[in-house]
Amino acid sequence: MLKIASLTLKLPFILAPMAGITDLPFRMICRSYGCELAFVEMTSAKALVYENRKTEKMVATRPEDRPLGIQLLGTDVEFILRALDIIRKYEYDIIDFNAACPVTKVTSKGEGSGMMKEPRKLGLLLKTIVDHTDTPVTVKIRAGWNEKSVNAREVALYAQDAGIKGLFIHGRTREQGYSGRVDYNVIREVKEALDIPVIGSGDVFSPLHVKKMFDETGCDGVAIARGSFGNPWIFNETAEYLKSGIVPPRPDFQAVADIMADHLRLIASYHGPVTAPVVFRKLFAWYIKGFRDVKPLKERAFKAKTTEEMLELIKEFRNTSYIQKVVSVSDNLLEL
Ligand SMILES: Cc1cc2nc3c(=O)[nH]c(=O)nc-3n(C[C@H](O)[C@H](O)[C@H](O)COP(=O)(O)O)c2cc1C
């Protein structure tokens, strides 16, 4: 169980926010495999205020897409407060604030993980957000800016004093980006310092990694990010593993083909039939990863121009009875 303010989750792992990935179709697919709490992609407060149509679409949801959090990005108080007013109508369960994004375009404006350099300022901003909304506020931070300035504990304490209800920590520095090992010690230090729930993130590619995050850090919850790529059943697998110690067998090629077809149809109805094959390409590649001799199929998927063409490739994948290369869930991903 994981409790963040009044929100109680039966299972203590969630789908992490991922820009360009966790759109409505992705969230719905993960939910159908046991994901409870999901997040809309990181959303710029300024983009929301300027009523960018793409942004409005990005933050939209539907009743089955619950519980749901949104993650805001920015440093300008005026824009952030206006963004909070705009999103009130969606009645999100959590408003998360991003102090973790490593992208230079973002950090050069002091946003995202740029905020890790200014813990006091981040604390004040979070307090302003908390005072402006009735929705529980959380923050996502990193271990620090770089290895010489690992200050997650200090940042987390400022954030907690601001009245946030939970903290997400990606145990890598901004300089590490998404590579190098996650630092479990920093996450544990933060967990030990705070009274609010701490959700650990980083290197979670299998149910075994979820357990490892709990064991190494004592955290209250785990965020699943890249481990969900082409692998939405990681949520159910993790629930089963935490209960019984057994990881269920991975779906075979037929089940994977069914999931792909469902996912593609959701994408086509959400993004439209022209954009759908472009959005689906990388997902196709992730779903078929781990099966033998699929390279030519993948290459054709990257050239597919219509949803029908993509559906044909999925059919071909099913009919060819591809065999899985990967026998163990954590195989080829990362040693524990
Ligand atoms: C493509 C991609 C997009 C991401 N976008 C966001 C984002 O919008 N907000 C955020 O807080 N983290 C974002 N992340 C970071 C993830 O939420 C997560 O913290 C990180 O990937 C570490 O977990 P992992 O090593 O298990 O993937 C993103 C990660 C990836 C790979």
The ligand as an SDF file (V2000), in Angstrom:
LIG
                    3D

 31 33  0  0  0  0  0  0  0  0999 V2000
   11.9080    9.3290  -22.4590 C   0  0  0  0  0  0  0  0  0  0  0  0
   11.8920    9.7680  -21.0170 C   0  0  0  0  0  0  0  0  0  0  0  0
   11.1420   10.8710  -20.6630 C   0  0  0  0  0  0  0  0  0  0  0  0
   11.1080   11.2870  -19.3320 C   0  0  0  0  0  0  0  0  0  0  0  0
   10.3420   12.3520  -18.9840 N   0  0  0  0  0  0  0  0  0  0  0  0
   10.2210   12.7040  -17.6780 C   0  0  0  0  0  0  0  0  0  0  0  0
    9.3250   13.7240  -17.2800 C   0  0  0  0  0  0  0  0  0  0  0  0
    8.6090   14.3180  -18.0900 O   0  0  0  0  0  0  0  0  0  0  0  0
    9.2580   14.0160  -15.9620 N   0  0  0  0  0  0  0  0  0  0  0  0
   10.0180   13.3580  -15.0280 C   0  0  0  0  0  0  0  0  0  0  0  0
    9.9190   13.6670  -13.8420 O   0  0  0  0  0  0  0  0  0  0  0  0
   10.8460   12.3780  -15.3820 N   0  0  0  0  0  0  0  0  0  0  0  0
   10.9640   12.0360  -16.6690 C   0  0  0  0  0  0  0  0  0  0  0  0
   11.7720   10.9890  -17.0240 N   0  0  0  0  0  0  0  0  0  0  0  0
   12.5190   10.2810  -15.9820 C   0  0  0  0  0  0  0  0  0  0  0  0
   11.7790    9.0540  -15.4780 C   0  0  0  0  0  0  0  0  0  0  0  0
   10.5710    9.4120  -14.8520 O   0  0  0  0  0  0  0  0  0  0  0  0
   12.6600    8.2640  -14.4740 C   0  0  0  0  0  0  0  0  0  0  0  0
   12.8600    9.0430  -13.3200 O   0  0  0  0  0  0  0  0  0  0  0  0
   14.0010    7.8900  -15.0610 C   0  0  0  0  0  0  0  0  0  0  0  0
   13.8770    7.3690  -16.3650 O   0  0  0  0  0  0  0  0  0  0  0  0
   14.7400    6.8840  -14.1660 C   0  0  0  0  0  0  0  0  0  0  0  0
   14.0690    5.6670  -14.1120 O   0  0  0  0  0  0  0  0  0  0  0  0
   14.5440    4.3680  -14.9950 P   0  0  0  0  0  0  0  0  0  0  0  0
   16.0770    4.3300  -14.8980 O   0  0  0  0  0  0  0  0  0  0  0  0
   13.9050    3.2130  -14.2720 O   0  0  0  0  0  0  0  0  0  0  0  0
   14.0800    4.6040  -16.3660 O   0  0  0  0  0  0  0  0  0  0  0  0
   11.8440   10.5880  -18.3450 C   0  0  0  0  0  0  0  0  0  0  0  0
   12.5890    9.4750  -18.7230 C   0  0  0  0  0  0  0  0  0  0  0  0
   12.6190    9.0490  -20.0320 C   0  0  0  0  0  0  0  0  0  0  0  0
   13.4290    7.8400  -20.3960 C   0  0  0  0  0  0  0  0  0  0  0  0
  1  2  1  0
  2  3  1  0
  2 30  2  0
  3  4  2  0
  4  5  1  0
  4 28  1  0
  5  6  2  0
  6  7  1  0
  6 13  1  0
  7  8  2  0
  7  9  1  0
  9 10  1  0
 10 11  2  0
 10 12  1  0
 12 13  2  0
 13 14  1  0
 14 15  1  0
 14 28  1  0
 15 16  1  0
 16 17  1  0
 16 18  1  0
 18 19  1  0
 18 20  1  0
 20 21  1  0
 20 22  1  0
 22 23  1  0
 23 24  1  0
 24 25  2  0
 24 26  1  0
 24 27  1  0
 28 29  2  0
 29 30  1  0
 30 31  1  0
M  END
$$$$
